Amino acid sequence: MKKTYNTTNAPQAIGPYNQAVEVNGFVFLSGQIPVNPETGNLVEGGIEEQTNQVFRNIGAVLKEVGINYEHIVKTTCFLKSMDDFQAMNKVYASYLKENQPARSAVEVSRLPKDALIEIEVIAHK
């Protein structure tokens, strides 16, 4: 059985998808970019500010599901530039302090709204 989740505390989907889908105890979060859900705009600043906003958005979706960062088992980080990897990693580590999930990080040529970062998550209830 599939259950979908959406919250106004994270950016609304800009296409035909949900913020999260749960199947058999696994929760798949759509990629989050650094959009402030109140304004619909990218946050100002560099990779640190944008990574913080991405994690705030992820946290809002996880909360809607009834779980938190500790339930994350896999992340995929899409970076506009691998030059931002170390700075992103520092912010990332501040949110995922213990029992870190598996992770992939890749450089991509472009992200929605010209964001510097997007992160998608798989979690387990």
Helices and strands as residue ranges (DSSP letters): E 2-5, E 20-23, E 26-32, H 47-65, G 69-71, E 72-79, G 82-84, H 85-95, E 102-107, G 112-114, E 117-124
